Amino acid sequence: MQDILNKDIPLGGLFSIIYRSRNIYLNNSMNTTGLSQGQVFALITLSKENNITQDRIAELFYLDKGTVARAVRKLEDSGYICRTQDPDNRRAHRLSLTEKGGKILPYIKEIANKWDKDVCKGFSPEDLDKFNSLLRTICERSLLSAMEVPGYGDRL
């Protein structure tokens, strides 16, 4: 494989490049759906855990509530999800997939899985398991590090 990256890019820079290039890939691949990568996390989460609150999605992805609210609004306006008032908490809303949302999911998962396969091409299953384990450790340590900084909770 051609070496196109500067060897001096720090770990955070590498994660940023991966994140941005995946977003570009997803956005370009989904341009006919009216969806963007910013809504994918909510759709896939609802496919696994339907009838949950926006706050729960924010917790799962360590996102601020405003980010989730914008994604949910776009998904609802596009008819992919519906929002109903939580009977136990009148201020909260439960989210669920609509028929349209359920129909688009296989296509979105196919796109996301293709990206995963493309970027992991040539790695053995053992290498991928080890990489996943290391990445989870980095992710957990990153979150713990961020939580030590004053004001961390203000972002959620």
N, C-alpha and C positions, 0 to 999 in steps of 0.2 A: 504494500500500500504506500502511496506517495505521502511523504511527510510534509503536511501543509501548515502545521502549527509551530509557532515559536516555542522553543523548549523552555523559555523562562516564564511562561504563563502560570500564575499561581493557581492553586486548587480552586479557589472561588471563581477565578476567571474561566477555568475549564467547565465548571458547573454552569456558569452563565452562558457559555457558548452552546453547551448541550441543550439547555433549557430553551434558548432563543431559536436554535435551529429546529428543535422538535416543534415548537410553536409555529414556525414558518411552514414546516411540512404538513402539520395538521390543518392549519388554516387554508393552505393551497389545495389540499386533498378534499377538504369539506366545503369548498366555496359554493358548490351547487345546493347545499342544504340550508344555507342561511345561518349556519352555526359557526362558531369559532372555538378555538382551543379553550377559551375562557369558560365555556359551558360544559365541556366534556367531563370534567371531574364530577359535576353534579349529576349528569345523566348516568354515568357509570355507577356512581354511588347509589342512586335510586334503583338501578337495576338489581343491586345486591341487597339493599335495605330500603324497601319502599315504605311510604307513609312516615317519614321522619321529618324533623324540623330543620329549618335553615340553620339554627344554632348548632345542631348536631353535625351538619356538613362542615360548618366553620371549625368545629372542634376536631373533626377527623383530619382536616387538611391544614390546620394551624393557619387559617385565613381570618382576616377581619370580617366582621359581619356585613360591612358595606360591600365588600367584594362579592360575597355570596349573594347578597340581596340583588345586586346588579345582574349577576348571571341568572338567578332565578327569575327575575322580571323578564329578561329576554327570552328565556325558555318558555315561560308562561304566555307571553305575547305571541310567540311562534307556535303555540299549541302543543309543545312537547311534554309539558307537565301541567298539573293543576295544583292549586293551593286551596286548602280548606282550613277553617278555623279549628284549632285544637280544642276539643270539648273540656279538657282539664285545665287549660290555660288560655283564656280569651285573647291574650296578647300574642300568642304563638300561632304559627300556621304549620300545618302538616303538608308535606309535598309528596306527590305521587306521579308516576308516569301516566301519560295518556296513551291511547292506542297508537297515535302518531309517534309518540316517544318510544314506545316499545318496538315499533317497526323500523325506526332509524338506528336503533342500538346495534344490531349485527353489522351494519355498514361502518359505524364509528369504531366498533371494536376491531373490525377487520383492518381499518386504517391504522389504528394504534398498534395492533399486533404486527403489522407489516413493518412499521418503523422499528419496533423492538427487534424483529428478526434481522432487518437490514443492518442495524448498528451493532448487533451481536454476532454477525456472521463470522464463522470460523472459530468461535469459542466452543470448547467442549462443555458438556453439561456440568462437569465438575468445576471447570473454570467459572461458569455462570453462577453456580451455587456459592462458590467462594466470593466472587465479585459482589453478589447480592448481599451476602453476610457482611462484607467489609463496608459496603455502601450504607447498609442499615446502621452499622456502628457509627459511621461518620455522621449520618443524619441525626441519630440520637444525641451524639455529642454536640452537634451543632445546635440543636434545640436547647440542650442543657446550658450551653454557653450563652445563648441568646437570653435565656431565662434569668441569668445572673445579672444582666444589665438592667439598671433602673428604668422603668417605663415599659418593660416588655409587655405586661398585661394590658397596657393602654392600646396596643395595636390589635387586640383580639376582642 
